[in-house]
Amino acid sequence: MGPFFDVLMAAVVFSAIYGVIRLVVHRKERLIMIEKGTNMPEIKNEGLSFSSLKFGIFFIGIGLGVLAANILSVTTKLDTEVAYFSMVFLFGGLSLVIHHLIEGKSK
């Protein structure tokens, strides 16, 4: 497809591997704590309520960035890789700023 999609696919694969390893390690830590009889730390719900909102807004921003990059690369003489990288980072960053503003207003 192109260099952008190759980099994106590599990032997805490494992120998935990292996530699986982290889940396995976290589960083993919890099992060891249960076996020893120590108190398990309480999970705070404060951070969890905004994490799904953050990822949702971020992925919407990435999607809009890919769409805008496609429109830019088709309608202008801008290089395809430059259009994709710039729009994905621009819209991804804007989505994180929007999340920060929403989270700040709700507290």
N, CA, C and O of each residue as an XYZ file, in Angstrom:
428
protein
N       0.819     -1.196      0.000
C       0.000      0.000      0.000
C       0.858      1.253      0.000
O       0.623      2.172     -0.785
N       1.839      1.292      0.867
C       2.690      2.461      0.921
C       3.492      2.465      2.206
O       3.242      1.662      3.106
N       4.453      3.366      2.292
C       5.305      3.390      3.481
C       4.546      3.768      4.756
O       4.897      3.306      5.841
N       3.518      4.598      4.635
C       2.750      4.978      5.820
C       2.064      3.766      6.427
O       2.088      3.574      7.642
N       1.460      2.961      5.587
C       0.751      1.796      6.088
C       1.709      0.739      6.620
O       1.360      0.001      7.541
N       2.912      0.651      6.057
C       3.917     -0.264      6.592
C       4.332      0.145      8.002
O       4.440     -0.698      8.892
N       4.561      1.426      8.199
C       4.931      1.932      9.522
C       3.770      1.762     10.490
O       3.972      1.371     11.640
N       2.561      2.051     10.036
C       1.378      1.899     10.879
C       1.184      0.439     11.284
O       0.870      0.156     12.440
N       1.365     -0.477     10.358
C       1.198     -1.899     10.660
C       2.260     -2.366     11.649
O       1.960     -3.147     12.551
N       3.491     -1.901     11.494
C       4.544     -2.264     12.446
C       4.224     -1.727     13.838
O       4.443     -2.414     14.836
N       3.713     -0.511     13.905
C       3.345      0.064     15.201
C       2.212     -0.715     15.846
O       2.222     -0.924     17.059
N       1.249     -1.143     15.069
C       0.129     -1.924     15.607
C       0.611     -3.267     16.125
O       0.187     -3.707     17.193
N       1.491     -3.923     15.381
C       2.005     -5.231     15.805
C       2.795     -5.096     17.105
O       2.587     -5.879     18.032
N       3.693     -4.125     17.189
C       4.487     -3.960     18.401
C       3.618     -3.528     19.585
O       3.872     -3.932     20.720
N       2.603     -2.714     19.328
C       1.685     -2.328     20.403
C       0.904     -3.526     20.920
O       0.694     -3.660     22.125
N       0.480     -4.387     20.027
C      -0.255     -5.584     20.443
C       0.636     -6.516     21.260
O       0.199     -7.062     22.274
N       1.872     -6.698     20.828
C       2.807     -7.542     21.579
C       3.045     -6.955     22.968
O       3.035     -7.685     23.960
N       3.258     -5.652     23.045
C       3.467     -4.992     24.332
C       2.241     -5.155     25.231
O       2.377     -5.434     26.422
N       1.067     -4.985     24.673
C      -0.157     -5.106     25.456
C      -0.348     -6.505     26.018
O      -0.742     -6.664     27.173
N      -0.074     -7.512     25.213
C      -0.220     -8.888     25.684
C       0.789     -9.186     26.788
O       0.435     -9.794     27.798
N       2.032     -8.770     26.609
C       3.053     -9.000     27.637
C       2.679     -8.277     28.921
O       2.839     -8.830     30.009
N       2.187     -7.055     28.813
C       1.803     -6.309     30.012
C       0.639     -6.979     30.749
O       0.626     -7.034     31.979
N      -0.329     -7.483     29.996
C      -1.449     -8.183     30.631
C      -0.994     -9.443     31.356
O      -1.454     -9.727     32.461
N      -0.098    -10.192     30.740
C       0.396    -11.418     31.367
C       1.157    -11.094     32.646
O       0.949    -11.747     33.669
N       2.028    -10.103     32.602
C       2.812     -9.728     33.778
C       1.893     -9.208     34.879
O       2.076     -9.550     36.047
N       0.914     -8.392     34.526
C      -0.015     -7.843     35.518
C      -0.822     -8.961     36.181
O      -1.053     -8.936     37.389
N      -1.238     -9.921     35.395
C      -2.010    -11.035     35.954
C      -1.157    -11.861     36.917
O      -1.631    -12.267     37.978
N       0.093    -12.108     36.549
C       0.979    -12.870     37.447
C       1.221    -12.109     38.743
O       1.246    -12.714     39.815
N       1.398    -10.807     38.664
C       1.588    -10.003     39.875
C       0.376    -10.097     40.792
O       0.523    -10.237     42.007
N      -0.801    -10.021     40.225
C      -2.021    -10.116     41.031
C      -2.157    -11.494     41.668
O      -2.569    -11.603     42.823
N      -1.814    -12.548     40.927
C      -1.895    -13.899     41.488
C      -0.906    -14.073     42.636
O      -1.235    -14.700     43.643
N       0.292    -13.531     42.497
C       1.287    -13.612     43.571
C       0.795    -12.857     44.800
O       0.963    -13.336     45.921
N       0.191    -11.687     44.611
C      -0.330    -10.914     45.740
C      -1.456    -11.669     46.441
O      -1.549    -11.632     47.668
N      -2.309    -12.352     45.682
C      -3.393    -13.117     46.284
C      -2.838    -14.297     47.076
O      -3.311    -14.596     48.172
N      -1.827    -14.966     46.510
C      -1.227    -16.114     47.200
C      -0.568    -15.694     48.511
O      -0.646    -16.421     49.502
N       0.072    -14.538     48.527
C       0.733    -14.057     49.745
C      -0.257    -13.500     50.752
O       0.083    -13.343     51.924
N      -1.461    -13.200     50.325
C      -2.474    -12.669     51.216
C      -2.353    -11.183     51.472
O      -2.955    -10.671     52.415
N      -1.602    -10.489     50.666
C      -1.463     -9.046     50.849
C      -2.688     -8.335     50.290
O      -3.416     -8.875     49.457
N      -2.896     -7.127     50.761
C      -4.020     -6.333     50.272
C      -3.732     -5.862     48.859
O      -2.649     -5.360     48.559
N      -4.710     -6.032     48.013
C      -4.556     -5.577     46.637
C      -4.893     -4.093     46.591
O      -5.860     -3.659     47.217
N      -4.118     -3.322     45.866
C      -4.415     -1.885     45.804
C      -5.774     -1.651     45.146
O      -6.165     -2.343     44.206
N      -6.460     -0.671     45.665
C      -7.766     -0.336     45.116
C      -7.593      0.318     43.747
O      -6.700      1.139     43.539
N      -8.445     -0.056     42.850
C      -8.404      0.519     41.510
C      -9.224      1.802     41.530
O     -10.394      1.797     41.912
N      -8.609      2.884     41.121
C      -9.292      4.170     41.116
C     -10.140      4.279     39.850
O      -9.645      4.054     38.745
N     -11.379      4.615     40.009
C     -12.271      4.761     38.870
C     -12.170      6.143     38.232
O     -12.720      6.376     37.156
N     -11.466      7.058     38.898
C     -11.375      8.412     38.363
C     -10.663      8.439     37.017
O     -11.134      9.089     36.083
N      -9.533      7.741     36.904
C      -8.771      7.744     35.666
C      -9.397      6.898     34.584
O      -9.180      7.143     33.398
N     -10.176      5.899     34.979
C     -10.763      5.007     33.998
C     -11.901      5.656     33.228
O     -12.151      5.288     32.080
N     -12.587      6.600     33.824
C     -13.744      7.179     33.156
C     -13.344      7.995     31.930
O     -14.105      8.065     30.965
N     -12.181      8.602     31.952
C     -11.770      9.426     30.827
C     -10.846      8.695     29.854
O     -10.562      9.223     28.779
N     -10.374      7.513     30.193
C      -9.452      6.837     29.294
C     -10.155      6.396     28.017
O      -9.582      6.507     26.933
N     -11.374      5.904     28.122
C     -12.084      5.500     26.906
C     -12.455      6.722     26.073
O     -12.443      6.666     24.843
N     -12.782      7.817     26.736
C     -13.071      9.050     26.000
C     -11.827      9.538     25.260
O     -11.907      9.969     24.110
N     -10.675      9.465     25.936
C      -9.430      9.910     25.310
C      -9.111      9.090     24.073
O      -8.777      9.641     23.025
N      -9.215      7.759     24.195
C      -8.906      6.914     23.049
C      -9.939      7.077     21.938
O      -9.590      7.040     20.758
N     -11.193      7.254     22.300
C     -12.218      7.465     21.287
C     -11.988      8.730     20.492
O     -12.038      8.720     19.262
N     -11.737      9.817     21.196
C     -11.480     11.087     20.516
C     -10.188     11.008     19.702
O     -10.105     11.555     18.603
N      -9.175     10.317     20.255
C      -7.899     10.196     19.542
C      -8.067      9.421     18.231
O      -7.541      9.832     17.196
N      -8.792      8.312     18.274
C      -8.968      7.521     17.055
C      -9.865      8.229     16.044
O      -9.682      8.065     14.837
N     -10.822      9.006     16.514
C     -11.616      9.822     15.596
C     -10.712     10.855     14.921
O     -10.832     11.104     13.721
N      -9.800     11.457     15.706
C      -8.857     12.418     15.137
C      -7.929     11.785     14.113
O      -7.644     12.379     13.073
N      -7.457     10.575     14.409
C      -6.593      9.870     13.451
C      -7.362      9.575     12.168
O      -6.836      9.751     11.068
N      -8.603      9.128     12.309
C      -9.426      8.843     11.132
C      -9.667     10.084     10.293
O      -9.594     10.038      9.065
N      -9.958     11.198     10.964
C     -10.141     12.452     10.232
C      -8.839     12.898      9.570
O      -8.858     13.475      8.482
N      -7.704     12.628     10.231
C      -6.417     12.966      9.644
C      -6.131     12.172      8.387
O      -5.622     12.716      7.407
N      -6.455     10.881      8.408
C      -6.261     10.046      7.214
C      -7.178     10.518      6.095
O      -6.759     10.574      4.938
N      -8.416     10.856      6.419
C      -9.351     11.356      5.422
C      -8.871     12.678      4.825
O      -8.892     12.863      3.609
N      -8.439     13.591      5.691
C      -7.937     14.880      5.204
C      -6.676     14.701      4.367
O      -6.482     15.409      3.379
N      -5.820     13.761      4.757
C      -4.599     13.515      3.988
C      -4.926     12.959      2.612
O      -4.291     13.326      1.623
N      -5.904     12.085      2.548
C      -6.298     11.544      1.247
C      -6.845     12.646      0.354
O      -6.513     12.715     -0.829
N      -7.678     13.504      0.915
C      -8.217     14.618      0.139
C      -7.101     15.552     -0.307
O      -7.101     16.019     -1.446
N      -6.141     15.831      0.590
C      -5.009     16.702      0.239
C      -4.143     16.095     -0.854
O      -3.731     16.793     -1.781
N      -3.864     14.800     -0.751
C      -2.970     14.183     -1.729
C      -3.624     14.064     -3.097
O      -2.930     14.063     -4.114
N      -4.957     13.964     -3.137
C      -5.646     13.856     -4.421
C      -5.827     15.222     -5.064
O      -5.677     15.355     -6.279
N      -6.146     16.238     -4.272
C      -6.482     17.541     -4.841
C      -5.286     18.474     -5.033
O      -5.373     19.421     -5.814
N      -4.185     18.230     -4.345
C      -3.016     19.104     -4.474
C      -1.821     18.300     -4.970
O      -1.894     17.084     -5.149
N      -0.725     19.011     -5.185
C       0.503     18.354     -5.611
C       1.386     17.963     -4.438
O       2.559     17.635     -4.621
N       0.825     17.996     -3.228
C       1.563     17.639     -2.029
C       1.905     16.155     -2.065
O       1.086     15.327     -2.463
N       3.125     15.828     -1.645
C       3.575     14.450     -1.631
C       2.681     13.620     -0.711
O       2.268     14.103      0.343
N       2.381     12.393     -1.090
C       1.445     11.554     -0.346
C       1.915     11.290      1.077
O       1.131     11.399      2.019
N       3.199     10.940      1.243
C       3.716     10.642      2.580
C       3.663     11.867      3.483
O       3.319     11.767      4.661
N       4.002     13.011      2.928
C       3.970     14.252      3.707
C       2.540     14.565      4.125
O       2.301     14.964      5.265
N       1.604     14.391      3.229
C       0.201     14.664      3.545
C      -0.294     13.745      4.655
O      -0.939     14.198      5.600
N       0.007     12.453      4.541
C      -0.486     11.506      5.544
C       0.138     11.756      6.910
O      -0.577     11.837      7.908
N       1.449     11.877      6.968
C       2.102     12.071      8.265
C       1.674     13.392      8.910
O       1.388     13.433     10.106
N       1.628     14.460      8.129
C       1.287     15.751      8.719
C      -0.162     15.794      9.195
O      -0.434     16.304     10.282
N      -1.073     15.282      8.420
C      -2.483     15.330      8.813
C      -2.794     14.387      9.983
O      -3.589     14.729     10.857
N      -2.177     13.213     10.002
C      -2.412     12.289     11.114
C      -1.898     12.883     12.417
O      -2.592     12.835     13.433
N      -0.692     13.442     12.403
C      -0.161     14.050     13.617
C      -0.939     15.310     14.003
O      -1.172     15.551     15.187
N      -1.337     16.105     13.026
C      -2.095     17.315     13.317
C      -3.442     16.984     13.947
O      -3.783     17.530     14.997
N      -4.202     16.106     13.328
C      -5.515     15.778     13.859
C      -5.426     14.939     15.128
O      -6.269     15.077     16.014
N      -4.426     14.079     15.233
C      -4.225     13.330     16.473
C      -3.904     14.250     17.634
O      -4.449     14.083     18.725
N      -3.031     15.216     17.417
C      -2.697     16.184     18.455
C      -3.876     17.060     18.821
O      -4.103     17.335     19.999
N      -4.628     17.500     17.826
C      -5.821     18.297     18.112
C      -6.839     17.515     18.925
O      -7.498     18.075     19.801
N      -6.969     16.235     18.643
C      -7.928     15.438     19.403
C      -7.500     15.297     20.859
O      -8.350     15.286     21.749
N      -6.205     15.190     21.115
C      -5.732     15.114     22.497
C      -5.925     16.440     23.228
O      -6.221     16.452     24.423
N      -5.760     17.549     22.523
C      -6.017     18.860     23.127
C      -7.502     19.004     23.453
O      -7.855     19.524     24.512
N      -8.368     18.550     22.557
C      -9.808     18.594     22.805
C     -10.160     17.748     24.018
O     -10.973     18.158     24.846
N      -9.552     16.566     24.129
C      -9.803     15.722     25.298
C      -9.368     16.425     26.577
O     -10.068     16.367     27.587
N      -8.228     17.082     26.540
C      -7.739     17.796     27.723
C      -8.723     18.894     28.127
O      -8.991     19.076     29.315
N      -9.253     19.614     27.167
C     -10.223     20.669     27.462
C     -11.515     20.094     28.037
O     -12.079     20.657     28.975
N     -11.984     18.987     27.487
C     -13.206     18.353     28.011
C     -12.984     17.834     29.417
O     -13.844     18.002     30.281
N     -11.854     17.211     29.655
C     -11.558     16.670     30.983
C     -11.395     17.793     32.005
O     -11.808     17.646     33.156
N     -10.803     18.901     31.601
C     -10.626     20.031     32.505
C     -11.939     20.677     32.900
O     -12.100     21.116     34.039
N     -12.874     20.738     31.972
C     -14.176     21.345     32.267
C     -15.012     20.482     33.189
O     -15.816     21.004     33.962
N     -14.839     19.171     33.123
C     -15.680     18.291     33.928
C     -15.208     18.145     35.371
O     -15.949     17.634     36.212
N     -13.992     18.582     35.669
C     -13.469     18.452     37.036
C     -13.776     19.633     37.869
O     -13.405     19.675     39.041
